[in-house]
Amino acid sequence: AHRRNEEALRETQRVNENLVRLVSERTRDCETASRQAQAASHAKSEFLANMSHEIRTPLNGIVASADLLLRRPDLPPPAAEHARLISESGDLLMNLLGDILDFSKIEAGQLALEVRPFELRPTLADTSALCATRAAEGKVALEWAVAPELAKYFEGDSYRLRQVLLNLISNAIKFTPAGGRVQLSVTPSGASAQSELVRFEVRDNGIGMDAAALGRIFERFMQADSSTTRRYGGTGLGLSISSRLVQMMGGQLAVESEPGKGSVFHFSIPLRATQTAPAPAGAPATAESRLQIRVLVAEDNPVN
């Protein structure tokens, strides 16, 4: 009985040693695989960043040349149409490169948000101005409004905030028929000890979406329906990137929509109000450099 107990004990020790060895080997394998995955992800990000830069450089030259051609008053109409197509195609490629690069950075965990003072209302005005031409071409009314009680200056990443809003507004304009309306509204949504919750809402009265489309709208490379890519264009990356950026800012991008009744995309993010004005982009204007002119502004929209 004593020998049997000793043999059982030795067998148990051998089993334990084998288990320890197997666990150690699996741990080393997992660490090796993790290092290889990290190296592959880093290499992919570096490759995309380098390729993005290399492609953007000649692409900027193509777009700039096409824009210069379009400024010539003596350009024949057929040539002007070709130059316009080159310019528009170049802009689409530039946007696609930006989306792919941002998506890669987010996936690799290499995209960081900046925290610096910015002025809210000029940021929204610039964002709307960038979409104004597309809205006018589509005969879509574009409006924006900020609650007067919101602070003038906040701290956050105004560049990424504007990127999200640009994507939402551009999509709203794209899916809104002529005569429709796109509205951007910014309102307070609560406060905490150190920051204020600010709600951003983009509303349109476009084609809307059904429940199936709503369930997958924030997935990467997904469109509202199978015909969206052919009819409206796009890669299906914009909303996925916007959703991830909003999460990084401390919010959640959500949507409410019905077919034929439009969509409402909204999110609330914490922003800390500050008295610090953002640093000027250039030298301050002097009295001599300002143009002393009178301007008459006419606007038929009471909201504006």
MOMO-V32335 format. One record per residue. N is the residue number from 1. RES is the residue in one letter. SS is DSSP state (A for helix, B for strand, O for the rest). Layout:
n:N res:RES ss:SS
n:N res:RES ss:SS
This chain:
n:1 res:A ss:O
n:2 res:H ss:A
n:3 res:R ss:A
n:4 res:R ss:A
n:5 res:N ss:A
n:6 res:E ss:A
n:7 res:E ss:A
n:8 res:A ss:A
n:9 res:L ss:A
n:10 res:R ss:A
n:11 res:E ss:A
n:12 res:T ss:A
n:13 res:Q ss:A
n:14 res:R ss:A
n:15 res:V ss:A
n:16 res:N ss:A
n:17 res:E ss:A
n:18 res:N ss:A
n:19 res:L ss:A
n:20 res:V ss:A
n:21 res:R ss:A
n:22 res:L ss:A
n:23 res:V ss:A
n:24 res:S ss:A
n:25 res:E ss:A
n:26 res:R ss:A
n:27 res:T ss:A
n:28 res:R ss:A
n:29 res:D ss:A
n:30 res:C ss:A
n:31 res:E ss:A
n:32 res:T ss:A
n:33 res:A ss:A
n:34 res:S ss:A
n:35 res:R ss:A
n:36 res:Q ss:A
n:37 res:A ss:A
n:38 res:Q ss:A
n:39 res:A ss:A
n:40 res:A ss:A
n:41 res:S ss:A
n:42 res:H ss:A
n:43 res:A ss:A
n:44 res:K ss:A
n:45 res:S ss:A
n:46 res:E ss:A
n:47 res:F ss:A
n:48 res:L ss:A
n:49 res:A ss:A
n:50 res:N ss:A
n:51 res:M ss:A
n:52 res:S ss:A
n:53 res:H ss:A
n:54 res:E ss:A
n:55 res:I ss:A
n:56 res:R ss:A
n:57 res:T ss:A
n:58 res:P ss:A
n:59 res:L ss:A
n:60 res:N ss:A
n:61 res:G ss:A
n:62 res:I ss:A
n:63 res:V ss:A
n:64 res:A ss:A
n:65 res:S ss:A
n:66 res:A ss:A
n:67 res:D ss:A
n:68 res:L ss:A
n:69 res:L ss:A
n:70 res:L ss:A
n:71 res:R ss:O
n:72 res:R ss:O
n:73 res:P ss:O
n:74 res:D ss:O
n:75 res:L ss:O
n:76 res:P ss:O
n:77 res:P ss:A
n:78 res:P ss:A
n:79 res:A ss:A
n:80 res:A ss:A
n:81 res:E ss:A
n:82 res:H ss:A
n:83 res:A ss:A
n:84 res:R ss:A
n:85 res:L ss:A
n:86 res:I ss:A
n:87 res:S ss:A
n:88 res:E ss:A
n:89 res:S ss:A
n:90 res:G ss:A
n:91 res:D ss:A
n:92 res:L ss:A
n:93 res:L ss:A
n:94 res:M ss:A
n:95 res:N ss:A
n:96 res:L ss:A
n:97 res:L ss:A
n:98 res:G ss:A
n:99 res:D ss:A
n:100 res:I ss:A
n:101 res:L ss:A
n:102 res:D ss:A
n:103 res:F ss:A
n:104 res:S ss:A
n:105 res:K ss:A
n:106 res:I ss:A
n:107 res:E ss:A
n:108 res:A ss:O
n:109 res:G ss:O
n:110 res:Q ss:O
n:111 res:L ss:O
n:112 res:A ss:O
n:113 res:L ss:O
n:114 res:E ss:O
n:115 res:V ss:O
n:116 res:R ss:B
n:117 res:P ss:B
n:118 res:F ss:B
n:119 res:E ss:B
n:120 res:L ss:A
n:121 res:R ss:A
n:122 res:P ss:A
n:123 res:T ss:A
n:124 res:L ss:A
n:125 res:A ss:A
n:126 res:D ss:A
n:127 res:T ss:A
n:128 res:S ss:A
n:129 res:A ss:A
n:130 res:L ss:A
n:131 res:C ss:A
n:132 res:A ss:A
n:133 res:T ss:A
n:134 res:R ss:A
n:135 res:A ss:A
n:136 res:A ss:A
n:137 res:E ss:A
n:138 res:G ss:O
n:139 res:K ss:O
n:140 res:V ss:O
n:141 res:A ss:B
n:142 res:L ss:B
n:143 res:E ss:B
n:144 res:W ss:B
n:145 res:A ss:B
n:146 res:V ss:B
n:147 res:A ss:O
n:148 res:P ss:O
n:149 res:E ss:O
n:150 res:L ss:O
n:151 res:A ss:O
n:152 res:K ss:O
n:153 res:Y ss:B
n:154 res:F ss:B
n:155 res:E ss:B
n:156 res:G ss:B
n:157 res:D ss:O
n:158 res:S ss:A
n:159 res:Y ss:A
n:160 res:R ss:A
n:161 res:L ss:A
n:162 res:R ss:A
n:163 res:Q ss:A
n:164 res:V ss:A
n:165 res:L ss:A
n:166 res:L ss:A
n:167 res:N ss:A
n:168 res:L ss:A
n:169 res:I ss:A
n:170 res:S ss:A
n:171 res:N ss:A
n:172 res:A ss:A
n:173 res:I ss:A
n:174 res:K ss:A
n:175 res:F ss:O
n:176 res:T ss:O
n:177 res:P ss:O
n:178 res:A ss:O
n:179 res:G ss:O
n:180 res:G ss:O
n:181 res:R ss:B
n:182 res:V ss:B
n:183 res:Q ss:B
n:184 res:L ss:B
n:185 res:S ss:B
n:186 res:V ss:B
n:187 res:T ss:B
n:188 res:P ss:B
n:189 res:S ss:B
n:190 res:G ss:B
n:191 res:A ss:B
n:192 res:S ss:O
n:193 res:A ss:O
n:194 res:Q ss:O
n:195 res:S ss:O
n:196 res:E ss:B
n:197 res:L ss:B
n:198 res:V ss:B
n:199 res:R ss:B
n:200 res:F ss:B
n:201 res:E ss:B
n:202 res:V ss:B
n:203 res:R ss:B
n:204 res:D ss:B
n:205 res:N ss:O
n:206 res:G ss:O
n:207 res:I ss:O
n:208 res:G ss:O
n:209 res:M ss:O
n:210 res:D ss:O
n:211 res:A ss:A
n:212 res:A ss:A
n:213 res:A ss:A
n:214 res:L ss:A
n:215 res:G ss:A
n:216 res:R ss:A
n:217 res:I ss:O
n:218 res:F ss:O
n:219 res:E ss:O
n:220 res:R ss:O
n:221 res:F ss:O
n:222 res:M ss:O
n:223 res:Q ss:O
n:224 res:A ss:O
n:225 res:D ss:O
n:226 res:S ss:O
n:227 res:S ss:O
n:228 res:T ss:A
n:229 res:T ss:A
n:230 res:R ss:A
n:231 res:R ss:A
n:232 res:Y ss:A
n:233 res:G ss:O
n:234 res:G ss:O
n:235 res:T ss:O
n:236 res:G ss:O
n:237 res:L ss:O
n:238 res:G ss:A
n:239 res:L ss:A
n:240 res:S ss:A
n:241 res:I ss:A
n:242 res:S ss:A
n:243 res:S ss:A
n:244 res:R ss:A
n:245 res:L ss:A
n:246 res:V ss:A
n:247 res:Q ss:A
n:248 res:M ss:A
n:249 res:M ss:O
n:250 res:G ss:O
n:251 res:G ss:O
n:252 res:Q ss:O
n:253 res:L ss:O
n:254 res:A ss:B
n:255 res:V ss:B
n:256 res:E ss:B
n:257 res:S ss:B
n:258 res:E ss:O
n:259 res:P ss:O
n:260 res:G ss:O
n:261 res:K ss:O
n:262 res:G ss:O
n:263 res:S ss:B
n:264 res:V ss:B
n:265 res:F ss:B
n:266 res:H ss:B
n:267 res:F ss:B
n:268 res:S ss:B
n:269 res:I ss:B
n:270 res:P ss:B
n:271 res:L ss:B
n:272 res:R ss:B
n:273 res:A ss:B
n:274 res:T ss:B
n:275 res:Q ss:O
n:276 res:T ss:O
n:277 res:A ss:O
n:278 res:P ss:O
n:279 res:A ss:O
n:280 res:P ss:O
n:281 res:A ss:O
n:282 res:G ss:O
n:283 res:A ss:O
n:284 res:P ss:O
n:285 res:A ss:O
n:286 res:T ss:O
n:287 res:A ss:O
n:288 res:E ss:O
n:289 res:S ss:O
n:290 res:R ss:O
n:291 res:L ss:O
n:292 res:Q ss:O
n:293 res:I ss:O
n:294 res:R ss:O
n:295 res:V ss:O
n:296 res:L ss:O
n:297 res:V ss:O
n:298 res:A ss:O
n:299 res:E ss:O
n:300 res:D ss:O
n:301 res:N ss:O
n:302 res:P ss:O
n:303 res:V ss:O
n:304 res:N ss:O
